[in-house]
Amino acid sequence: MIKTITSESVNIGHPDKTCDTIADAFLDEALRQDKFSQMAVECAIKNDKLFIYGEATTKAKIDYETIARKVLKEIGYANEFKIIKEISEQSPDINKAVIKDKLCANDQGIVYGFATNETKEFMPLPIMIAHKLMIKYNEFRKQRTDFFADAKSQVSVDYLDDKPVNIRTVLISVSHAESLSLTEIQKIIKESVIEPVLAEFSQLISNKTNYLINTSGKFTIWGSFSDSGCVGRKIVVDSYGGVGRVGGGCFSSKNATKVDRSGAYYARFVAKNVVAHGFAKKCEIQVGYAIGLSKPVSIYVDCFNTELRPTNEIIDYINSNFDFSLDNIIKELDLLAPIYKQTACFGHFGRNKFPWEQIKTLG
């Protein structure tokens, strides 16, 4: 029986992604100056107002306003923003629970990591195509003055016997100048964005593939003037597009002692290695953490009956090659480095530039 799975991605001009990017730019600056910074500084945006708020315990001197204005300008805003700040230090109770001989979890929480062999990135196909459409659109719009940074994509893929067999629908909405007609937009986006991306997946295109471009008709008011935004509202976009589970906590703004982020990165790292080394076609790992403890309180591995090797071999491989303690996660993945702004848009998984996407030598 055919089943259809749909995933979406959003571009950097979407207000939620704008906020994620600004928050991770704050984090990077803190880590550049003080790699032991404890950060959870977020922001919210509406019209020409940006509210910066959260907790920071750091030796770094951070010019939040300058960083925020730089990101907003990079995105394409020409107007000035009024910026309001409300930032305090991290609770000393939490700080004492985290900073010990070995770094410990900043909070309780469950995290998930997922991998599948249906794409070369070991990611679900719908979310990978959706992200690639947004990456291509972002490159395209920077070469023009009549397309803007706010955009969304959505991709529906048909599966038969758990394998992708057809790209059913490609939906994309892009912000644009008043001077462009809908017909022009549809032709330009189809030729300049959609077709170059789908060339990689030509075997899954058919005469049944449906292309939907700017179904609202007009999209001339964009970003914070069209919608509001805040950090962490796109956790499904950030992870597996609704295929793998998510733990509920967002990634952006948080330094590595926040297991919502680091634990999820490591769980993805392990799941990807399980699949990449041929132990299973799919793998999902759930990890539970408790505040003040370095090691997880639980680990659960599910390969959805796609195991290619005995279950005990998979467990032995994980136990012999991976250490889910927070102190090890931070060291092994080098999570004190200022690498986070580049994660904020186009997905935290599926891009090989990040350490949690690397494949370890079999041990």
SULBELWO-V304264 format. One record per residue. OMEGA is omega in radians with two decimals (none if undefined). NEAR is the number of other C-alpha atoms within 10 Angstrom. Layout:
OMEGA|NEAR / OMEGA|NEAR
This chain:
3.11|7 / 2.94|13 / -3.08|12 / 3.14|15 / -3.10|19 / 3.08|20 / 3.13|23 / 3.00|26 / 3.10|28 / -3.11|29 / -3.01|25 / 3.12|26 / 2.99|26 / -3.01|24 / 3.10|27 / -3.14|25 / 3.04|26 / -3.14|28 / 3.08|32 / -3.09|30 / 3.11|29 / -3.12|28 / 3.13|31 / 3.00|28 / 3.03|25 / -3.12|25 / 3.14|29 / -3.13|24 / 3.09|22 / -3.11|25 / 3.08|24 / -3.10|15 / -3.05|15 / -3.02|16 / 3.11|19 / 3.11|19 / 3.03|22 / -2.96|26 / 2.94|26 / -3.12|23 / -3.05|25 / 3.03|26 / 3.05|26 / -3.03|22 / 3.00|23 / -3.07|17 / -3.10|17 / -3.13|13 / 3.08|15 / 3.13|22 / 3.14|17 / -3.03|22 / 3.07|17 / -3.08|16 / 3.10|16 / 2.97|19 / -2.98|17 / 3.01|18 / -3.09|14 / 3.01|16 / -2.99|10 / 3.06|14 / -3.04|11 / -3.08|17 / -3.12|16 / 3.12|10 / -3.12|15 / -3.13|23 / 3.11|18 / 3.13|13 / 3.14|16 / 3.10|21 / 3.10|12 / -3.12|13 / 3.10|21 / 3.07|16 / 3.12|19 / -3.08|9 / 3.03|10 / 3.13|11 / 2.95|18 / -3.07|12 / 3.11|16 / -3.09|14 / 3.02|14 / -3.04|12 / 3.09|14 / 3.07|13 / 3.07|14 / 3.09|16 / 3.13|11 / 3.08|10 / 3.12|8 / -3.10|14 / 3.14|16 / 3.12|12 / -3.06|16 / -3.01|22 / 3.11|16 / 3.09|12 / 3.00|7 / -3.12|13 / -3.10|20 / -3.09|26 / -3.13|29 / -3.09|26 / 2.96|18 / 3.08|16 / 3.01|20 / 3.12|22 / 3.14|25 / 2.94|26 / -3.05|27 / 3.03|32 / 3.09|32 / -3.10|24 / -3.08|19 / 3.03|15 / 3.13|14 / 3.08|12 / -3.08|18 / 3.11|22 / 3.02|24 / -3.07|26 / -3.07|27 / -3.11|27 / 3.13|31 / 3.10|25 / 3.13|26 / 3.11|28 / -3.12|27 / 3.05|20 / -3.14|29 / 3.08|29 / 3.14|19 / 3.12|15 / -3.12|25 / 3.07|21 / -3.10|12 / -3.02|15 / 3.13|18 / 3.11|14 / -3.06|9 / 3.09|9 / -3.06|10 / 2.98|15 / -3.00|22 / -2.90|26 / -3.12|25 / -3.12|28 / 3.08|24 / 2.98|23 / 3.09|24 / -3.05|23 / 3.09|25 / -3.10|23 / 3.06|25 / 3.11|20 / 3.01|17 / -3.08|12 / 3.06|9 / 3.10|11 / 3.11|14 / -3.09|20 / -3.08|16 / 2.97|21 / -3.01|27 / -3.05|21 / 2.99|19 / -3.12|23 / 3.09|19 / 3.09|27 / -3.07|22 / 3.09|26 / -2.96|23 / 3.10|23 / 3.12|15 / -3.04|13 / -3.08|9 / 3.05|14 / 3.12|12 / 3.13|18 / 3.11|11 / -3.12|11 / -3.11|22 / 3.13|19 / -3.10|12 / -3.10|12 / 3.11|18 / -3.05|17 / -3.00|12 / -3.07|14 / -2.99|22 / -3.06|22 / 3.08|14 / 3.13|14 / -3.06|20 / 3.08|17 / 3.13|11 / -3.04|10 / -3.02|14 / -3.12|12 / -3.13|11 / 3.11|16 / 3.10|16 / 3.09|12 / 3.07|6 / 3.14|10 / -3.06|15 / -3.14|14 / 3.14|14 / -3.06|15 / 3.14|21 / -3.11|19 / 3.07|13 / -3.11|8 / 3.12|12 / 3.10|17 / -3.06|20 / 3.06|18 / -2.95|15 / 3.04|20 / -3.05|27 / 3.11|22 / 3.09|13 / -3.00|15 / 3.00|14 / 3.14|15 / 3.00|22 / -3.08|21 / 2.92|26 / -3.13|22 / -3.12|17 / -3.03|20 / 3.09|20 / 3.01|21 / -3.09|20 / -3.01|27 / -2.95|27 / 3.03|26 / 3.10|28 / 3.13|18 / 3.03|18 / 3.13|18 / 3.01|17 / -3.08|22 / 3.10|16 / 3.12|14 / 3.14|17 / -3.11|21 / -2.95|27 / -3.13|31 / -2.96|29 / 3.03|22 / -2.89|29 / 3.08|28 / 3.05|28 / -3.02|26 / 3.02|30 / -3.10|27 / -3.03|19 / 3.12|24 / 3.11|29 / 3.09|28 / -3.09|27 / 3.10|30 / 3.04|26 / 3.13|27 / -3.11|24 / -3.13|29 / 3.14|26 / -3.14|29 / 3.08|25 / -3.11|27 / -3.09|24 / -3.14|20 / 2.99|13 / 3.09|14 / -3.13|20 / 3.09|25 / 3.10|20 / 3.06|26 / 3.01|26 / -3.12|23 / 3.03|23 / 3.11|22 / 3.09|22 / -3.13|18 / 3.06|26 / -3.14|18 / 3.09|18 / 3.11|19 / -3.11|20 / -3.09|21 / 3.13|18 / 3.09|22 / 3.11|13 / 3.02|12 / 3.13|15 / -3.11|11 / 3.13|19 / 3.11|16 / 2.99|22 / -3.14|11 / 3.09|11 / -3.09|14 / 3.03|18 / 3.08|14 / 3.13|11 / -3.10|10 / -3.11|16 / 3.06|9 / 3.12|11 / 3.14|19 / 3.11|13 / 3.12|10 / -3.13|17 / -3.11|18 / -3.08|11 / -2.99|11 / -3.02|12 / -3.13|16 / -3.04|16 / 3.08|22 / -3.05|19 / -3.14|26 / 3.12|18 / 3.14|17 / -3.10|22 / -3.14|19 / -3.05|10 / -3.12|14 / 3.11|19 / -3.01|15 / 3.01|20 / 3.12|19 / -3.13|17 / -3.03|20 / -2.82|20 / -3.14|26 / -3.11|19 / 3.09|16 / -2.86|19 / -3.12|25 / 3.10|25 / 3.02|25 / 3.11|24 / -3.10|24 / 3.09|25 / 3.10|24 / -2.94|16 / 3.12|11 / -3.05|12 / -3.05|17 / -3.13|16 / 3.08|26 / -3.09|22 / 3.11|15 / -3.11|16 / 3.01|15 / -3.14|8 / 3.14|9 / none|7
